[in-house]
Structures are given as structure tokens and as C-alpha cells.
Amino acid sequence: MTAAPATATATARRHTVVDSPYGPLTLVATDGVLSALYMTDQRHRPPEETFGVPDPEPFGETIQQLTEYFAGHRTTFDLPLNLAGTPFQRSVWAELLRIPYGETRTYGELAEELGKPGASRAVGLANGKNPVGIIVPCHRVIGASGSLTGYGGGLDRKQRLLAFESGGSADGPQALF
């Protein structure tokens, strides 16, 4: 997975909505590159008027890889991303990409891996601002006690995604479309 540099001004935004076992997913592209994946009722979801015009064209590969993931045939994503955030947020999101499918890490472990052992709360805040859930797997981060804490898409979805990835969910494997 590659992350394209974020630009100060987005010139062209497009979006489409696809179905998933976890409800509709809104995909947003900035300048033709995936920049967001939002679930319904997601915390930090911006207003829909910021998503740009409806256009499924930029999302063919994203939809294909999500289909493979939800069918149980893909464990990593290989998509260019245009992630807008602070340097610290982007470093946290890059670290999320290193968490293997079916595994979890705590906020504290992520902070240590980033060389900032006292920054577990800051890691949690950056994790919560992840604009590309599922693909950048923020659902794989748990509390120090092993509890499911915070998830922009809701704790029920987080639990279901983790169960799916561990092979213990009725949600998979199945086709997305």
C-alpha cells in the first residue's frame, strides 16, 4: 500500500457508495486516489457535500479488493491512498498498516512502535481520525486490558470485523456485491 502526499487543496473529489456486510460504505477519491472510506453513522464523518460528485469510475480497484476481503480471499490491501492528516496522524496510520490480518495491537504497543511510549492517548486520537477504515485497519487496535475501546464505526462493527478476521464470524466469507 502506498500513501500519496496530501495536498493543501483538493482539486477533484468524487465518491460512490457500495454495500458491505457492515452496511453501506462511502468511498471518496481526491484527484483520483482513495482518500476516505466512511461507514454510516461514523464518528468524524464529514458532511456529504464535501465528498464531491457521485462517480463510481475511480473506485474499480478499491471495490474489487474490498470484495475479495469480504469474501475471505484477501488479507491485505494494495491501493494508493491520499491520506490528509498531520505528520503524527499519518505515522500512526502507517503503523496500522503493519498490523497483520487477524491480529490486534494495543494503543500503548503502537505508541512504543512509533518511539513514543507515553503517547498512547495521542495514538488513540489519531487512530480515531483514520479516514480510510477497514483498508487502514484501525479496528485492530484494542485497549490495554484487551477490551474493545472506541471505534469510529461503532463497537459492534469493530467486534464483527475482528471476529470475521479471526474466522469466528457469521459475516464471512461472502461476496460484497
C-alpha positions as a printed Julia matrix, in Angstrom:
177×3 Matrix{Float64}:
   0.0     0.0     0.0
   1.34    3.41   -0.89
   0.36    6.76    0.52
   0.32    9.68   -1.86
   1.33   13.01   -0.36
  -1.58   15.06    0.91
  -2.04   18.38   -0.82
  -3.25   21.6     0.71
  -6.01   21.98   -1.84
  -8.05   19.13   -3.26
  -8.85   19.76   -6.88
 -11.23   16.97   -7.76
 -13.3    14.88   -5.34
 -15.56   12.0    -6.34
 -17.49    9.48   -4.31
 -19.57    6.36   -4.56
 -21.5     4.2    -2.09
 -21.09    0.43   -2.02
 -22.79   -2.19    0.09
 -20.9    -4.34    2.57
 -21.69   -6.85    5.33
 -21.26   -3.87    7.72
 -23.63   -1.53    5.94
 -23.09    0.98    3.16
 -19.54    2.26    2.68
 -18.95    5.69    1.17
 -15.71    5.77   -0.82
 -14.16    9.17   -1.56
 -11.35    9.88   -4.01
  -9.3    13.06   -4.18
  -7.63   13.6    -7.54
  -8.5    10.0    -8.47
  -6.87    8.43   -5.38
  -8.8     6.89   -2.47
  -8.85    9.39    0.4
 -11.73    8.16    2.57
 -13.93    5.21    3.41
 -16.81    6.1     5.7
 -19.45    3.92    7.34
 -22.93    5.14    8.15
 -23.13    6.99   11.47
 -19.33    7.1    11.65
 -17.74    9.46   14.13
 -15.7    12.19   12.39
 -17.64   11.65    9.15
 -17.6    14.98    7.32
 -20.7    16.43    5.68
 -21.69   14.63    2.48
 -21.36   17.8     0.42
 -17.58   17.54    0.92
 -17.46   14.13   -0.83
 -17.64   15.6    -4.33
 -19.78   14.44   -7.2
 -21.09   10.88   -7.42
 -18.88    8.9    -9.8
 -18.01    5.2    -9.42
 -15.2     5.36  -12.04
 -12.19    5.96   -9.71
 -13.13    3.08   -7.4
 -12.89   -0.08   -9.52
  -9.77   -1.49   -7.87
 -10.92   -0.46   -4.38
 -14.26   -2.2    -4.87
 -12.5    -5.31   -6.24
 -10.17   -5.52   -3.25
 -12.99   -4.92   -0.75
 -14.98   -7.68   -2.47
 -12.03  -10.06   -2.1
 -11.55   -9.05    1.54
 -15.19   -9.64    2.48
 -15.17  -12.94    0.57
 -12.25  -14.09    2.73
  -9.76  -14.09   -0.17
  -7.69  -11.0     0.73
  -5.87  -10.18    3.96
  -4.02   -7.03    2.85
  -4.88   -4.15    0.56
  -2.64   -2.81   -2.18
  -4.09    0.56   -3.08
  -2.67    4.04   -3.46
  -4.02    6.31   -0.74
  -4.25   10.07   -0.39
  -4.45   10.47    3.39
  -4.8    14.03    4.65
  -3.66   14.43    8.24
  -0.92   15.71   10.46
   2.51   14.05   10.23
   1.81   12.28   13.55
  -1.59   11.01   12.34
  -0.05    9.73    9.12
   2.69    7.95   11.11
   0.02    6.22   13.22
  -1.94    5.22   10.11
   1.24    3.83    8.53
   1.81    1.77   11.67
  -1.77    0.46   11.49
  -0.95   -0.98    8.08
   1.73   -3.11    9.74
  -0.75   -4.94   12.0
  -1.3    -8.34   10.37
  -4.76   -9.57    9.43
  -6.39  -11.38   12.34
  -4.11   -9.79   14.95
  -4.52   -6.84   17.3
  -2.28   -4.31   19.0
  -2.93   -2.04   21.95
  -2.69    1.73   21.76
   0.34    1.51   24.04
   2.06   -1.02   21.78
   1.52    1.26   18.8
   2.92    4.21   20.74
   6.04    2.18   21.59
   6.44    1.03   17.98
   6.35    4.72   16.99
   9.08    5.5    19.53
   6.65    7.49   21.71
   5.9     5.19   24.66
   3.94    7.82   26.58
   1.69    8.74   23.66
  -1.0     6.04   23.81
  -3.78    8.64   24.12
  -2.44   10.61   21.16
  -2.25    7.35   19.21
  -5.87    6.68   20.12
  -6.94   10.12   18.91
  -5.04    9.69   15.63
  -6.48    6.2    15.24
  -9.99    7.64   15.63
  -9.34   10.15   12.83
  -8.31    7.45   10.35
 -10.16    8.43    7.15
  -9.91    5.01    5.48
 -11.31    2.46    7.91
 -11.09   -1.27    7.12
  -8.36   -0.69    4.5
  -6.2     1.08    7.09
  -7.18   -1.36    9.85
  -7.87    0.83   12.88
 -10.33   -1.84   14.04
  -7.29   -3.97   15.01
  -6.38   -1.66   17.9
  -7.67   -2.55   21.37
  -7.35   -1.27   24.93
  -4.5    -2.26   27.24
  -6.77   -4.71   29.08
  -7.75   -6.39   25.8
 -11.11   -4.62   25.78
 -12.68   -3.21   22.66
 -12.43    0.53   23.07
 -13.51    3.23   20.69
 -14.16    2.74   17.01
 -15.44    5.44   14.69
 -17.72    2.92   13.01
 -19.15    1.69   16.33
 -18.04   -1.04   18.71
 -20.47   -3.55   17.19
 -18.78   -3.18   13.79
 -15.33   -3.39   15.39
 -16.28   -6.61   17.17
 -17.74   -8.06   13.98
 -14.67   -7.12   11.9
 -12.3    -8.68   14.44
 -14.44  -11.82   14.62
 -14.53  -12.01   10.82
 -10.75  -11.72   10.59
 -10.24  -14.39   13.23
 -12.56  -16.77   11.38
 -15.23  -16.73   14.08
 -17.98  -14.68   12.45
 -21.13  -15.42   10.53
 -20.22  -12.41    8.35
 -17.7   -14.24    6.22
 -16.78  -15.37    3.78
 -19.29  -13.79    1.47
 -19.5   -11.63   -1.59
 -19.71   -7.87   -1.23
 -21.9    -7.25   -4.27
